[in-house]
Amino acid sequence: MINQVSVILTIFAIYSALILFFFKSFSKDLRFPLIIIISFSIYSLGYFMRLSNNKEVVDLGFFFTDFSYLFLTALFTASLLLGQIKYWKK
């Protein structure tokens, strides 16, 4: 279990650094990448919880992973819709 946790933490740190590096090259505002990183951290926390042997904790871990995925999907869908609305009002 320790190896799995260390792999999850390492991948989380690498993804977070890559996202921050990518968005920093476009703007100095880091609010949007922080929203994505928070979602990744909730997703990782869900995987940590799924590694336990307690059924309630595993169920909560599945909820966290599913919720963070749905949150990012809804966020990008709303961004696309709002961008289209702004574009077509010009």
C-alpha positions in Angstrom: 0.0 0.0 0.0 2.9 2.3 0.7 4.2 1.9 -2.8 0.8 2.7 -4.3 0.5 5.9 -2.2 4.0 7.0 -3.2 3.2 6.5 -6.9 -0.1 8.4 -6.6 1.7 11.3 -4.8 4.5 11.4 -7.3 2.1 11.4 -10.3 0.0 14.1 -8.6 3.1 16.3 -8.0 4.2 15.9 -11.6 0.8 16.7 -13.0 0.4 19.7 -10.8 3.8 21.1 -11.7 3.1 20.5 -15.4 -0.3 22.2 -15.2 1.2 25.2 -13.3 4.1 25.5 -15.8 1.7 25.3 -18.8 -0.7 27.9 -17.5 2.0 30.2 -16.2 3.4 30.6 -19.7 0.0 32.1 -20.8 -0.9 34.3 -17.9 0.1 35.3 -14.4 -3.4 34.5 -13.0 -3.3 31.1 -11.4 -6.9 30.8 -10.3 -8.0 28.4 -13.1 -5.0 26.0 -12.7 -5.6 25.9 -9.0 -9.2 24.8 -9.6 -7.9 21.9 -11.7 -5.2 21.0 -9.1 -7.8 21.0 -6.3 -9.9 18.6 -8.4 -6.8 16.4 -9.0 -6.2 16.4 -5.2 -9.7 15.3 -4.5 -9.4 12.6 -7.1 -6.1 11.4 -5.5 -7.7 11.5 -2.1 -10.4 9.3 -3.4 -7.9 6.8 -4.7 -6.1 6.8 -1.3 -9.5 6.1 0.4 -10.2 3.3 -2.1 -7.0 1.5 -0.9 -8.3 1.0 2.6 -10.2 -2.1 3.7 -13.1 -0.3 5.3 -16.2 -0.5 3.1 -17.5 3.0 4.0 -14.2 4.6 3.3 -13.9 2.8 -0.1 -17.4 4.0 -1.0 -16.5 7.5 -0.1 -13.4 7.2 -2.2 -15.4 6.2 -5.2 -17.7 9.2 -4.6 -14.6 11.5 -4.5 -13.2 10.2 -7.7 -16.5 10.3 -9.5 -17.3 13.8 -8.2 -14.0 15.3 -9.2 -14.4 13.8 -12.7 -17.9 15.2 -13.0 -16.8 18.6 -11.6 -14.1 19.0 -14.3 -16.5 17.9 -17.0 -19.1 20.4 -15.9 -16.4 23.1 -15.6 -15.2 22.6 -19.1 -18.7 22.3 -20.5 -19.7 25.6 -18.8 -16.6 27.3 -20.1 -17.3 26.2 -23.7 -20.9 27.3 -23.5 -20.0 30.7 -21.9 -17.3 31.2 -24.5 -19.7 30.6 -27.3 -22.3 32.9 -25.8 -19.7 35.6 -25.5 -18.4 35.0 -29.1 -21.9 35.1 -30.7 -22.9 38.3 -28.9 -20.2 40.3 -30.6 
